[in-house]
């Protein structure tokens, strides 16, 4: 059984992932602090507050195949590190990408997040047989 502190730290991260997979922007945003910061790893600021994170995800949630599959989760203090594979609709087609997600949690809210995104892998398109 995880220690109580670890559950307290992981709850916002788990709940925002569940809302992400449901493409539920209202529940997703419940877990982000108003002054949160959202980075491309290591230090490219993509969104400087909850309003900007909401705007990014309203667009992302329009993707019909969007889904994040959690592989591993590690907790050290108030930092949660997830390894996920995310199904996306890329400009060249549907596929998936590996993502390392690092979340800093304070007062049951995500205050900072960093995302290291791998190379997208497009799903194989099956061509019709020519007879």
C-alpha positions in Angstrom: 0.0 0.0 0.0 1.5 3.4 -1.0 2.1 5.9 1.9 -0.6 8.5 2.4 1.6 11.3 1.2 2.2 9.5 -2.1 -1.6 9.0 -2.6 -2.1 12.7 -1.9 0.5 13.7 -4.5 -0.6 11.2 -7.2 -4.3 11.9 -6.9 -4.3 15.1 -9.0 -2.1 13.5 -11.6 -4.3 10.4 -11.9 -7.5 12.4 -12.0 -6.2 14.7 -14.7 -5.1 11.7 -16.8 -8.6 10.2 -16.4 -10.2 13.4 -17.5 -7.7 13.7 -20.4 -8.8 10.3 -21.6 -12.4 11.3 -21.4 -11.6 14.6 -23.1 -13.4 16.3 -20.3 -11.9 19.8 -20.1 -13.8 20.8 -16.9 -12.7 17.9 -14.9 -9.2 18.1 -16.4 -8.8 21.7 -15.3 -9.9 21.0 -11.7 -6.4 19.5 -11.0 -4.3 22.4 -12.3 -3.4 25.4 -10.1 -4.4 28.8 -11.5 -0.8 29.9 -11.8 0.5 26.5 -13.1 3.2 26.3 -15.7 3.4 23.8 -18.6 6.8 23.1 -20.3 8.2 21.2 -23.1 11.2 19.5 -21.4 13.5 20.9 -20.3 12.5 24.6 -20.2 10.4 25.8 -23.1 7.3 27.4 -21.5 4.2 26.3 -23.5 1.5 27.7 -21.1 2.0 30.1 -18.3 -1.3 29.6 -16.4 -4.5 27.6 -16.3 -6.2 29.7 -19.0 -3.5 28.9 -21.5 -3.5 25.2 -20.5 -7.2 25.1 -21.0 -6.9 26.6 -24.5 -4.2 24.1 -25.5 -6.3 21.2 -24.4 -9.7 22.3 -25.8 -8.0 21.9 -29.2 -6.2 18.6 -28.2 -9.5 17.2 -27.0 -11.0 17.5 -30.4 -8.8 14.6 -31.6 -11.0 11.5 -31.9 -8.3 8.9 -31.0 -6.7 10.8 -28.1 -5.8 8.5 -25.2 -2.9 8.3 -22.8 -1.9 4.9 -21.6 0.1 4.9 -18.3 3.0 2.5 -18.2 4.8 3.5 -15.0 4.5 6.0 -12.3 7.2 7.1 -9.8 6.8 9.5 -6.9 9.6 11.3 -5.1 8.4 13.9 -2.5 5.9 16.1 -4.3 7.0 15.1 -7.8 5.3 12.5 -10.0 7.0 11.0 -13.1 4.8 9.1 -15.5 5.8 7.2 -18.6 2.9 7.1 -21.1 2.1 6.2 -24.6 -0.3 8.7 -26.1 -2.6 8.0 -29.1 -2.8 11.1 -31.2 -4.0 12.3 -34.6 -0.9 13.8 -36.2 -0.9 15.9 -39.4 0.3 12.8 -41.3 -2.2 10.5 -39.7 -3.1 8.6 -36.5 -0.3 7.2 -34.4 1.3 7.1 -31.0 4.1 8.8 -29.1 6.0 8.0 -25.9 5.9 10.8 -23.3 7.7 11.3 -20.0 5.5 13.5 -17.9 6.9 15.2 -14.8 4.4 16.9 -12.4 5.1 19.0 -9.4 2.1 18.9 -7.0 1.3 21.4 -4.1 -1.9 21.6 -2.2 -3.6 18.9 -4.3 -3.0 20.8 -7.5 -0.5 20.4 -10.3 1.7 23.6 -10.2 4.3 22.7 -12.9 4.6 20.1 -15.6 7.3 19.1 -18.0 6.8 16.8 -21.0 9.5 15.0 -22.9 7.9 13.8 -26.1 9.5 11.0 -28.3 9.2 10.6 -32.0 5.7 9.9 -33.3 5.0 6.5 -34.8 2.3 6.5 -37.4 -0.1 3.5 -37.6 0.4 1.4 -40.6 -2.1 2.1 -43.3 -3.2 -1.1 -45.1 -3.6 -0.5 -48.8 -6.4 -2.3 -50.7 -5.3 -5.3 -52.7 -5.0 -4.7 -56.4 -6.4 -7.6 -58.4 
